[in-house]
Structure formats: C-alpha cells, structure tokens
Amino acid sequence: MLRFAVFVSGNGSNLQAIIDAVKRGDIKAELALVISDRENAVGLKRAEKEGFPARVFSPKDYTNRQSVDRDMVITLRNEKIDFIVLAGYMRLLTAFFVNKFPKKIINVHPSLLPNFKGVNGIKDAFTYGSKVTGVTIHFVNEKMDNGPIIMQEPVCVLEGDTKEKLEKRIHKAEHRIYPRAIQYYVDGRLKIRGRQVKILEELPDEKKK
C-alpha cells in the first residue's frame, strides 16, 4: 500500500476530508504523516485527534527555506513516503524539494487555473467580478500554481453572493473531488504528457486482463 503525507498550514478542512476518505476506504493508501509549517495550525489538532502522526517544520527554526525543505525531505525519505498531498499549505516549495518528488506532489487550488493564482484565489475572483470560478487539482512543479491540471470543477458566483458564501461552496467542491483525484493517483490512472493529464477509464491492471 502506498504511503502519503499531507501538508497543512491552517484549518485543515481538506485534511479532514482526506482523513474521512481514508477511513471510508475511498482512498486506498496509508496516510502516514501530517506536516505543517505552523505550530498552532488547526490541521495539526485534527491529525492528533484522529491518531495520525504529525511534525512541524517552522521557518523560524531555520536560516533559509532550502534548509527547511532539506529536513522535510530527510523525514519523508525516512518515513518511506511515496507521494505528497498539499492541503492548504501556504508556503511555496523550493525547486530543490519539488525535484526530489517529481510528479509525486498534488495540490488543490480554489480557482480555475490559470486564473487567480496565489493565496487569495477566492477573494480575487470575487472582487474581479467573475461569474464562474471553481476548484483545480494539479501536480506541483517549481512555479506557483503552474503544474499540469488533473481535475477542475466550476463553481458559479450567484446573484447576491458574499465572499464567505462563495468560499463555502468552493470548499465543498474541494472536499468532494480532492479525495477522488488522490485515489486516481493511487490507482495509477493519471498519465502525464507535457501539460496534459489523462485520467484512464480503467485501472492499468484491468487492461491486462
């Protein structure tokens, strides 16, 4: 069974959705470690409550970003982590880190990329006056919110919406499709060619039968 780590910085609602999916058997992989860059992240408390091991790698304990990422790589290697899931992790991973896990890091972003990159995707789409925004699941590369797209789901901005109402619907979509995308990865159903990601309709093993 594949082992994976989840990175969080804040509330960890996507982490909770992933934990729930693992417990239901919707994600057939072992959530082996939760990592955060913030000691007070609510996501850490969720991991502790659910009985999953967690570690903090706080930037204030290091002289530079690459030192943080180097220690994380060592820990992940020691824990035999096969792939990484970012769930509201608010730090940009260095090229050093990403290159240690090529095509093995997945992220969720609250907009339809390439529109509204960055930490304020929901606010920026709402302020801009977009009629449709949404959720993107993508592989991570060296650039911010730039990797090949796995899945997207649109979320309409309704008449009379507030940013908070829109945010709730976007999070609901995230919690629904992110576990599904993770299981596609576990099943080996994601095939990357350049910027294109194809989701195989059948599992690779089933094609051999």
MARZAKOL-148389 format. One record per residue: residue number from 1; residue in three letters; chain; x, y, z of N, C-alpha, C, CB in turn. Coordinates in steps of 0.2 Angstrom, whole numbers, plus 5000, padded with zeros to 4 digits. Each point is the difference from the previous one (the first is absolute). Glycine has a CB too. Example, Ala and Ser with C-alpha at 12.3 -4.5 7.8 and 13.67 -1.06 7.14 Angstrom:
! residues 2
(1 'ala' 'A' (5066 4972 5039) (4996 5006 5000) (5004 5006 5000) (4991 4994 5006)),
(2 'ser' 'A' (5007 5011 4990) (5004 5006 5001) (4996 5005 5003) (5006 4997 4990)),
***
This chain:
! residues 209
(1 'met' 'A' (5004 4994 5000) (4996 5006 5000) (5004 5006 5000) (4991 4994 5006)),
(2 'leu' 'A' (5008 5011 4990) (5004 5006 4999) (4999 5004 5007) (4998 5000 4987)),
(3 'arg' 'A' (5007 5004 5015) (5000 5004 5006) (5000 5007 4997) (5006 4991 5007)),
(4 'phe' 'A' (4990 5014 4996) (5000 5007 4998) (5000 5004 5006) (4995 4997 4990)),
(5 'ala' 'A' (5008 5009 5009) (5000 5006 5005) (4995 5005 4998) (5012 4997 5004)),
(6 'val' 'A' (4985 5007 5001) (4996 5006 4998) (5003 5006 5004) (4990 4993 4999)),
(7 'phe' 'A' (5011 5012 4997) (5003 5006 5002) (4994 5005 5001) (5011 4998 4994)),
(8 'val' 'A' (4989 5005 5012) (4995 5005 5002) (5003 5006 5003) (4991 4991 5002)),
(9 'ser' 'A' (5006 5015 4998) (5002 5006 5003) (4994 5003 5005) (5008 5002 4990)),
(10 'gly' 'A' (4986 4996 5009) (4995 5004 5003) (4995 4995 5003) (5001 5009 4993)),
(11 'asn' 'A' (4992 4992 5005) (4995 4997 5003) (5000 4992 4999) (4993 5011 4999)),
(12 'gly' 'A' (5009 4987 4995) (5000 4993 4998) (4994 4997 4998) (5009 5000 5008)),
(13 'ser' 'A' (4986 5004 4989) (4994 4997 4999) (5000 4995 4994) (4994 5010 5003)),
(14 'asn' 'A' (5011 4991 4992) (5002 4995 4995) (5003 4994 5003) (5001 5009 4992)),
(15 'leu' 'A' (5003 4992 5013) (5003 4994 5004) (4995 4996 5003) (5010 5007 5002)),
(16 'gln' 'A' (4985 4996 5001) (4995 4996 5003) (4996 4996 4995) (4999 5009 5009)),
(17 'ala' 'A' (5000 4994 4985) (4996 4997 4994) (5004 4994 4998) (4995 5010 4996)),
(18 'ile' 'A' (5012 4990 5004) (5004 4995 4998) (5000 4995 5005) (5008 5008 4994)),
(19 'ile' 'A' (4993 4993 5013) (5000 4996 5005) (4993 4996 5000) (5007 5007 5007)),
(20 'asp' 'A' (4988 4996 4992) (4993 4997 4999) (5000 4995 4994) (4994 5010 5006)),
(21 'ala' 'A' (5009 4992 4989) (5000 4995 4994) (5004 4994 5001) (4999 5010 4993)),
(22 'val' 'A' (5007 4991 5011) (5004 4995 5001) (4997 4995 5005) (5010 5007 4999)),
(23 'lys' 'A' (4986 4995 5006) (4996 4996 5004) (4995 4996 4997) (5003 5008 5009)),
(24 'arg' 'A' (4994 4995 4986) (4994 4997 4996) (5003 4995 4995) (4993 5010 5001)),
(25 'gly' 'A' (5013 4990 4998) (5003 4996 4994) (5000 5003 4994) (4997 4990 5006)),
(26 'asp' 'A' (5001 5016 4993) (4999 5004 4994) (5007 5001 4997) (4989 5005 5003)),
(27 'ile' 'A' (5016 4997 5002) (5007 5000 4998) (5004 4994 5003) (4999 5013 5000)),
(28 'lys' 'A' (5003 4983 4995) (5003 4994 5002) (5008 5000 5001) (4990 4994 4994)),
(29 'ala' 'A' (5012 5011 5010) (5007 5001 5002) (5000 5002 5007) (5003 5004 4988)),
(30 'glu' 'A' (5004 4995 5014) (5001 5002 5008) (5002 5007 5001) (5003 4988 5001)),
(31 'leu' 'A' (4993 5016 5002) (5002 5006 5002) (5005 5000 5006) (4988 5005 4997)),
(32 'ala' 'A' (5018 4995 5001) (5005 4999 5005) (5003 5005 5004) (5003 4991 4992)),
(33 'leu' 'A' (4996 5016 5006) (5003 5005 5003) (4996 5007 4998) (5011 4994 5000)),
(34 'val' 'A' (4988 5010 5005) (4998 5007 4999) (5005 5005 5001) (4988 4996 5003)),
(35 'ile' 'A' (5013 5009 4993) (5006 5004 5001) (4997 5008 5000) (5008 4992 4995)),
(36 'ser' 'A' (4994 5012 5009) (4998 5007 5000) (5006 5004 5001) (4989 4997 5004)),
(37 'asp' 'A' (5010 5010 4993) (5005 5005 5002) (4998 5004 5005) (5003 5000 4988)),
(38 'arg' 'A' (4992 4999 5016) (4997 5004 5005) (4998 4996 5006) (4996 5008 4992)),
(39 'glu' 'A' (5007 4993 5014) (4999 4996 5006) (4993 5001 5002) (5012 5002 5003)),
(40 'asn' 'A' (4984 5003 4996) (4993 5001 5002) (4995 4998 4995) (5004 5009 5007)),
(41 'ala' 'A' (4998 4988 4987) (4995 4998 4995) (4995 4996 5003) (5009 5001 4991)),
(42 'val' 'A' (4985 5000 5007) (4994 4996 5002) (5001 4993 4997) (4992 5010 5001)),
(43 'gly' 'A' (5011 4990 4993) (5001 4993 4997) (5004 4995 5004) (4999 5006 4989)),
(44 'leu' 'A' (5006 4997 5015) (5003 4996 5004) (4996 4996 5006) (5010 5007 4998)),
(45 'lys' 'A' (4985 4997 5004) (4996 4998 5005) (4995 4995 4997) (5001 5011 5006)),
(46 'arg' 'A' (4997 4990 4988) (4996 4995 4997) (5004 4993 4999) (4994 5009 4994)),
(47 'ala' 'A' (5012 4992 5004) (5004 4993 5000) (5001 4997 5006) (5006 5005 4991)),
(48 'glu' 'A' (4995 4999 5014) (5001 4997 5007) (4994 4997 5003) (5008 5008 5002)),
(49 'lys' 'A' (4986 4995 4996) (4994 4997 5003) (4998 4993 4996) (4996 5012 5002)),
(50 'glu' 'A' (5006 4988 4992) (4999 4994 4996) (5005 4995 5000) (4994 5007 4992)),
(51 'gly' 'A' (5011 4994 5012) (5006 4995 5001) (5005 5000 4995) (4991 4994 5006)),
(52 'phe' 'A' (5010 5011 4990) (5005 5000 4995) (5006 5004 5002) (4991 4999 4991)),
(53 'pro' 'A' (5015 4998 5008) (5006 5003 5002) (5001 5007 4996) (5005 4989 5003)),
(54 'ala' 'A' (4998 5016 5001) (5001 5007 4997) (5007 5002 5002) (4987 5002 5000)),
(55 'arg' 'A' (5015 5003 4995) (5007 5003 5002) (4999 5007 4998) (5006 4990 4998)),
(56 'val' 'A' (4998 5015 5005) (5000 5007 4998) (5007 5002 4998) (4991 5002 5008)),
(57 'phe' 'A' (5009 5001 4986) (5006 5003 4998) (4999 5007 4999) (5003 4989 4994)),
(58 'ser' 'A' (4999 5015 5011) (4999 5007 5001) (5005 5004 4997) (4993 4998 5010)),
(59 'pro' 'A' (5006 5007 4985) (5005 5004 4997) (5005 5003 5005) (4992 5001 4990)),
(60 'lys' 'A' (5005 5001 5015) (5004 5004 5005) (5005 4996 5004) (4990 5007 5002)),
(61 'asp' 'A' (5010 4987 4997) (5005 4995 5003) (5006 4999 4995) (4991 4995 5007)),
(62 'tyr' 'A' (5009 5008 4987) (5005 4999 4995) (5002 5007 4997) (4995 4989 4997)),
(63 'thr' 'A' (5011 5011 5000) (5003 5006 4997) (4998 5001 4993) (5010 4998 5007)),
(64 'asn' 'A' (4987 4997 4989) (4998 5002 4994) (4995 4994 4998) (5011 5006 4997)),
(65 'arg' 'A' (4985 4995 4997) (4995 4996 4998) (5002 4993 4998) (4994 5010 4996)),
(66 'gln' 'A' (5012 4990 5001) (5002 4993 4997) (5002 4996 5006) (5005 5005 4990)),
(67 'ser' 'A' (4997 4998 5016) (5002 4996 5006) (4994 4996 5002) (5009 5008 5003)),
(68 'val' 'A' (4985 4996 4997) (4994 4997 5002) (4998 4994 4996) (4996 5011 5004)),
(69 'asp' 'A' (5004 4990 4990) (4998 4995 4995) (5005 4994 5000) (4995 5009 4993)),
(70 'arg' 'A' (5012 4993 5008) (5004 4994 5001) (4998 4995 5006) (5010 5008 4995)),
(71 'asp' 'A' (4989 4995 5010) (4998 4996 5006) (4993 4997 4999) (5006 5008 5007)),
(72 'met' 'A' (4990 4995 4989) (4993 4996 4999) (5002 4994 4995) (4994 5011 5001)),
(73 'val' 'A' (5010 4990 4994) (5002 4995 4996) (5003 4994 5003) (5002 5008 4991)),
(74 'ile' 'A' (5002 4993 5014) (5003 4995 5004) (4995 4996 5004) (5010 5007 5001)),
(75 'thr' 'A' (4985 4997 5002) (4995 4997 5004) (4995 4996 4995) (5001 5009 5009)),
(76 'leu' 'A' (4998 4993 4986) (4995 4997 4995) (5003 4993 4998) (4995 5011 4996)),
(77 'arg' 'A' (5012 4990 5002) (5004 4994 4998) (5000 4994 5006) (5007 5008 4992)),
(78 'asn' 'A' (4994 4995 5014) (5000 4995 5005) (4994 4997 5001) (5009 5007 5006)),
(79 'glu' 'A' (4985 4996 4993) (4993 4998 5001) (4998 4996 4994) (4998 5009 5008)),
(80 'lys' 'A' (5006 4990 4987) (4999 4997 4994) (4993 5002 4997) (5006 4990 5004)),
(81 'ile' 'A' (4994 5017 4995) (4994 5003 4997) (5000 4999 4992) (4999 5009 5010)),
(82 'asp' 'A' (4996 4989 4987) (5000 4999 4993) (4997 5006 4996) (4998 4988 5002)),
(83 'phe' 'A' (4998 5016 5001) (4997 5006 4997) (4998 5005 5005) (4997 4994 4990)),
(84 'ile' 'A' (5002 5012 5008) (4998 5006 5005) (4994 5003 4997) (5012 5002 5003)),
(85 'val' 'A' (4984 5000 5002) (4993 5004 4999) (5001 5006 5003) (4993 4990 4999)),
(86 'leu' 'A' (5006 5016 4998) (5000 5007 5003) (4993 5001 5001) (5010 5004 4995)),
(87 'ala' 'A' (4988 4998 5011) (4993 5002 5002) (5000 5006 5004) (4997 4988 5000)),
(88 'gly' 'A' (5003 5018 4996) (5001 5006 5004) (5006 5002 5003) (4988 4998 5002)),
(89 'tyr' 'A' (5018 4999 4994) (5007 5002 5002) (5002 5006 4997) (5002 4988 5001)),
(90 'met' 'A' (4999 5017 5003) (5001 5007 4998) (5007 5002 4998) (4990 5003 5007)),
(91 'arg' 'A' (5014 4993 4993) (5007 5001 4998) (5002 4997 4993) (5003 5001 5012)),
(92 'leu' 'A' (5000 5003 4984) (5002 4998 4994) (5006 4995 5000) (4996 5011 4995)),
(93 'leu' 'A' (5004 4983 5003) (5005 4995 5001) (5006 5002 4995) (4992 4991 5003)),
(94 'thr' 'A' (5014 5008 4999) (5006 5002 4996) (5001 4995 4995) (5005 5005 5010)),
(95 'ala' 'A' (4998 4997 4984) (5002 4995 4995) (5004 4994 5002) (5000 5010 4992)),
(96 'phe' 'A' (5004 4991 5013) (5004 4995 5003) (4995 4994 5003) (5009 5008 5003)),
(97 'phe' 'A' (4985 4994 5000) (4996 4996 5003) (4996 4996 4995) (4999 5007 5010)),
(98 'val' 'A' (4998 4997 4985) (4996 4998 4995) (5004 4995 4996) (4993 5010 4999)),
(99 'asn' 'A' (5013 4991 4999) (5004 4995 4996) (5001 4994 5004) (5005 5010 4994)),
(100 'lys' 'A' (4995 4990 5012) (5001 4993 5004) (4993 4996 4999) (5008 5006 5008)),
(101 'phe' 'A' (4987 4997 4990) (4993 4996 5000) (4997 5002 4993) (4999 4999 5013)),
(102 'pro' 'A' (5004 4999 4981) (4997 5002 4994) (4994 4997 4998) (5011 5002 4996)),
(103 'lys' 'A' (4984 5002 5003) (4993 4997 4998) (4997 4996 5006) (5004 5000 4988)),
(104 'lys' 'A' (4998 5002 5018) (4998 4996 5006) (4997 5005 5005) (5008 4991 4998)),
(105 'ile' 'A' (4991 5015 5000) (4997 5005 5005) (4993 5003 4996) (5012 5003 5005)),
(106 'ile' 'A' (4983 4996 4999) (4993 5003 4997) (4998 5005 5005) (4997 4989 4995)),
(107 'asn' 'A' (5000 5016 5002) (4997 5006 5003) (4993 5002 4998) (5012 5004 5001)),
(108 'val' 'A' (4984 4999 5004) (4993 5002 4998) (5001 5008 5000) (4994 4989 5005)),
(109 'his' 'A' (5003 5014 4990) (4999 5007 5000) (4993 5003 4999) (5012 5000 4996)),
(110 'pro' 'A' (4986 5005 5008) (4993 5002 4999) (4999 5005 4995) (4999 4998 5012)),
(111 'ser' 'A' (5002 5000 4982) (4998 5004 4994) (5001 4996 4994) (5004 5011 5005)),
(112 'leu' 'A' (4994 4991 4989) (5001 4996 4994) (5007 5003 4997) (4987 4998 4998)),
(113 'leu' 'A' (5018 4998 5004) (5007 5002 4997) (5000 5000 4992) (5005 4996 5011)),
(114 'pro' 'A' (4998 5008 4986) (5005 5005 5003) (4998 5006 5002) (5007 4995 4992)),
(115 'asn' 'A' (4986 5006 5009) (4998 5007 5003) (5001 5000 5007) (4991 5000 4991)),
(116 'phe' 'A' (5010 5006 5012) (5000 5001 5007) (5005 4995 5004) (4988 5005 4999)),
(117 'lys' 'A' (5018 4995 4999) (5005 4997 5004) (5001 5003 5007) (5006 4996 4989)),
(118 'gly' 'A' (4998 5000 5015) (5002 5003 5007) (4995 4999 5005) (5006 5009 4994)),
(119 'val' 'A' (4996 4994 5012) (4996 4998 5006) (4993 5003 5001) (5011 4999 5005)),
(120 'asn' 'A' (4988 5006 4991) (4993 5003 5000) (4996 4998 4994) (5005 5010 5007)),
(121 'gly' 'A' (4995 4984 4991) (4996 4998 4994) (4993 5002 5000) (5008 4991 4998)),
(122 'ile' 'A' (4988 5007 5008) (4993 5001 5000) (4999 5008 5001) (4999 4989 5006)),
(123 'lys' 'A' (5004 5015 4998) (4999 5007 5001) (5001 5003 4993) (5004 5000 5012)),
(124 'asp' 'A' (5002 4998 4984) (5001 5004 4994) (4995 4999 4995) (5012 4998 5003)),
(125 'ala' 'A' (4985 4995 4996) (4995 4999 4995) (4994 5004 5002) (5005 4988 4998)),
(126 'phe' 'A' (4993 5012 5009) (4994 5004 5002) (5001 5007 4998) (4998 4991 5009)),
(127 'thr' 'A' (5007 5012 4993) (5001 5007 4999) (5001 5002 4993) (5006 5000 5011)),
(128 'tyr' 'A' (4996 4996 4985) (5001 5001 4993) (4993 5000 4996) (5011 4995 5000)),
(129 'gly' 'A' (4984 5002 5004) (4994 4999 4997) (4998 4994 4995) (5000 5013 5001)),
(130 'ser' 'A' (5004 4982 5000) (4999 4994 4996) (4994 4997 5001) (5012 4998 5001)),
(131 'lys' 'A' (4985 4999 4994) (4993 4997 5000) (5001 4993 5002) (4995 5008 4992)),
(132 'val' 'A' (5011 4989 5006) (5002 4993 5002) (5007 5000 5002) (4992 4996 4991)),
(133 'thr' 'A' (5009 5000 5015) (5006 4999 5002) (5000 4992 5001) (5002 5012 5006)),
(134 'gly' 'A' (5002 4986 4999) (5000 4992 5001) (5006 4998 5004) (4993 4999 4990)),
(135 'val' 'A' (5008 4994 5009) (5005 4997 5003) (5005 4996 4995) (4992 4998 5010)),
(136 'thr' 'A' (5014 5002 4991) (5005 4997 4996) (5004 4995 5004) (5001 5010 4992)),
(137 'ile' 'A' (5000 4984 5006) (5005 4995 5003) (5005 4999 4995) (4991 4994 5007)),
(138 'his' 'A' (5016 5007 4995) (5005 5000 4995) (5006 4997 5003) (4995 5010 4995)),
(139 'phe' 'A' (5010 4988 5001) (5007 4998 5002) (5004 5006 5002) (4999 4990 4993)),
(140 'val' 'A' (5006 5010 5011) (5004 5005 5002) (5006 5000 4996) (4995 5000 5012)),
(141 'asn' 'A' (5007 5006 4985) (5007 5001 4998) (5003 5006 5003) (4997 4995 4989)),
(142 'glu' 'A' (5009 5007 5008) (5004 5005 5004) (4996 5007 5000) (5010 4994 4996)),
(143 'lys' 'A' (4985 5007 5000) (4997 5007 5000) (4993 4999 5004) (5006 5003 4989)),
(144 'met' 'A' (4992 5003 5013) (4994 5000 5004) (4994 4999 4996) (5005 5008 5007)),
(145 'asp' 'A' (4991 4987 4995) (4993 4998 4997) (5001 4999 4993) (4994 5007 5009)),
(146 'asn' 'A' (5011 4990 4989) (5002 4999 4992) (5000 4993 4998) (5006 5011 5001)),
(147 'gly' 'A' (4994 4984 5003) (5001 4993 4998) (4994 4998 4995) (5007 4998 5010)),
(148 'pro' 'A' (4994 4996 4987) (4995 4997 4996) (4993 4999 5004) (5009 4995 4993)),
(149 'ile' 'A' (4985 5007 5004) (4994 4999 5003) (4997 4993 4999) (4998 5012 4998)),
(150 'ile' 'A' (5000 4986 5008) (4997 4993 5001) (4992 5000 4999) (5010 4997 5007)),
(151 'met' 'A' (4987 5008 4997) (4993 5000 5000) (4998 5008 5001) (4999 4988 5004)),
(152 'gln' 'A' (4995 5014 4993) (4998 5006 5002) (4992 5000 5001) (5009 5006 4994)),
(153 'glu' 'A' (4988 4998 5010) (4993 5000 5001) (4998 5007 5001) (5000 4989 5005)),
(154 'pro' 'A' (4995 5013 4990) (4998 5007 5001) (4995 5001 5006) (5002 5001 4987)),
(155 'val' 'A' (4998 5005 5015) (4996 5003 5005) (4997 5006 4998) (5006 4994 5010)),
(156 'cys' 'A' (4988 5007 4989) (4997 5006 4998) (4999 5005 5006) (4994 4994 4991)),
(157 'val' 'A' (5008 5013 5007) (4999 5005 5005) (4993 5003 4999) (5012 5003 4999)),
(158 'leu' 'A' (4984 4996 5006) (4992 5001 5000) (4999 5007 5001) (4998 4989 5004)),
(159 'glu' 'A' (4996 5013 4994) (4997 5007 5001) (5000 5001 5008) (4994 5000 4988)),
(160 'gly' 'A' (5008 5005 5014) (5000 5001 5008) (5005 4997 5004) (4988 5002 4998)),
(161 'asp' 'A' (5017 4994 4999) (5005 4997 5003) (5004 5004 5004) (5000 4992 4991)),
(162 'thr' 'A' (5003 5006 5015) (5005 5003 5004) (5006 4995 4999) (4992 5006 5008)),
(163 'lys' 'A' (5014 4997 4993) (5006 4996 5000) (5000 4994 5004) (5006 5010 4997)),
(164 'glu' 'A' (4991 4991 5009) (4999 4994 5005) (4996 4995 4997) (5002 5008 5009)),
(165 'lys' 'A' (4992 4994 4988) (4996 4994 4997) (5003 4997 4994) (4990 5007 5004)),
(166 'leu' 'A' (5013 4997 4992) (5004 4997 4995) (5006 4995 5002) (4997 5010 4993)),
(167 'glu' 'A' (5006 4992 5012) (5005 4996 5003) (4998 4993 5003) (5006 5011 5003)),
(168 'lys' 'A' (4988 4989 5000) (4997 4994 5002) (4999 4995 4995) (4995 5007 5009)),
(169 'arg' 'A' (5002 4996 4985) (4998 4995 4995) (5007 4998 4996) (4989 5006 4998)),
(170 'ile' 'A' (5016 4998 5002) (5006 4998 4997) (5003 4994 5004) (5002 5012 4995)),
(171 'his' 'A' (4998 4989 5012) (5003 4995 5004) (4996 4994 5000) (5004 5009 5008)),
(172 'lys' 'A' (4990 4991 4991) (4996 4994 4999) (5002 4996 4994) (4990 5006 5006)),
(173 'ala' 'A' (5011 4998 4989) (5002 4997 4994) (5007 4997 5001) (4993 5008 4993)),
(174 'glu' 'A' (5012 4995 5010) (5006 4997 5001) (5000 4994 5004) (5004 5011 5001)),
(175 'his' 'A' (4992 4989 5004) (4999 4994 5005) (4997 4994 4996) (4999 5007 5010)),
(176 'arg' 'A' (4998 4994 4985) (4997 4995 4996) (5004 4997 4994) (4989 5005 5002)),
(177 'ile' 'A' (5015 4999 4995) (5004 4998 4994) (5007 4998 5002) (4993 5007 4993)),
(178 'tyr' 'A' (5010 4996 5012) (5007 4999 5002) (5001 4993 5002) (5001 5012 5004)),
(179 'pro' 'A' (4995 4985 5000) (5002 4993 5002) (4999 4995 4993) (4996 5002 5012)),
(180 'arg' 'A' (5000 5000 4984) (4999 4996 4994) (5006 5001 4996) (4988 5002 5000)),
(181 'ala' 'A' (5015 5004 4999) (5006 5001 4996) (5006 4996 5003) (4996 5011 4997)),
(182 'ile' 'A' (5004 4989 5010) (5006 4996 5004) (4999 4993 4998) (5000 5008 5009)),
(183 'gln' 'A' (4994 4989 4991) (4999 4993 4999) (5002 4998 4992) (4991 5000 5009)),
(184 'tyr' 'A' (5008 5005 4987) (5002 4999 4993) (5007 4999 5000) (4991 5007 4995)),
(185 'tyr' 'A' (5013 4997 5009) (5007 5000 5000) (5002 4993 5003) (5001 5013 5001)),
(186 'val' 'A' (4996 4985 5004) (5002 4994 5003) (4999 4994 4996) (4997 5005 5011)),
(187 'asp' 'A' (4997 4995 4985) (4999 4995 4995) (5004 5000 4994) (4989 5001 5004)),
(188 'gly' 'A' (5015 5004 4995) (5005 5001 4994) (4996 5002 4994) (5007 4991 5005)),
(189 'arg' 'A' (4987 5012 4996) (4996 5002 4994) (5002 5007 4997) (4991 4993 5005)),
(190 'leu' 'A' (5014 5010 4998) (5002 5007 4997) (5006 4999 4996) (4995 5006 5010)),
(191 'lys' 'A' (5004 4996 4984) (5006 5000 4995) (5001 5007 4997) (4997 4988 4997)),
(192 'ile' 'A' (5009 5014 5005) (5002 5007 4998) (5004 5000 4993) (5001 5003 5013)),
(193 'arg' 'A' (4997 5001 4983) (5004 5001 4994) (5001 5008 4999) (4996 4989 4994)),
(194 'gly' 'A' (5009 5014 5007) (5001 5007 5000) (4996 5003 5005) (5003 5000 4988)),
(195 'arg' 'A' (4992 5004 5010) (4996 5004 5005) (4993 4996 5000) (5005 5011 4998)),
(196 'gln' 'A' (4994 4984 4998) (4994 4996 5000) (5000 4994 5005) (4998 5004 4988)),
(197 'val' 'A' (4997 4996 5016) (4999 4994 5004) (4994 4996 4998) (5005 5006 5010)),
(198 'lys' 'A' (4996 4988 4988) (4994 4995 4998) (4998 4996 5006) (5004 5000 4988)),
(199 'ile' 'A' (4990 5000 5013) (4997 4995 5006) (4998 4994 4996) (4996 5009 5008)),
(200 'leu' 'A' (5007 4985 4993) (4998 4994 4997) (4993 4998 5003) (5013 4997 4998)),
(201 'glu' 'A' (4983 5000 4997) (4994 4998 5002) (5000 4993 5004) (4995 5006 4990)),
(202 'glu' 'A' (5010 4990 5008) (5001 4994 5004) (5007 5000 5003) (4993 4994 4992)),
(203 'leu' 'A' (5007 5002 5014) (5006 4999 5003) (5005 4997 4996) (4994 4999 5011)),
(204 'pro' 'A' (5013 5002 4989) (5005 4997 4996) (5000 4993 5001) (5007 5010 5001)),
(205 'asp' 'A' (4992 4987 5004) (4999 4992 5001) (4994 4997 4997) (5006 5002 5011)),
(206 'glu' 'A' (4989 5002 4988) (4994 4998 4997) (5001 4999 4992) (4993 5005 5010)),
(207 'lys' 'A' (5011 4999 4988) (5001 5000 4992) (5004 4994 4998) (5000 5013 5000)),
(208 'lys' 'A' (5004 4984 5005) (5003 4994 4998) (4996 4994 5000) (5010 5005 5005)),
(209 'lys' 'A' (4984 4995 4998) (4996 4994 5001) (4997 4999 4993) (4998 5002 5012)),
***
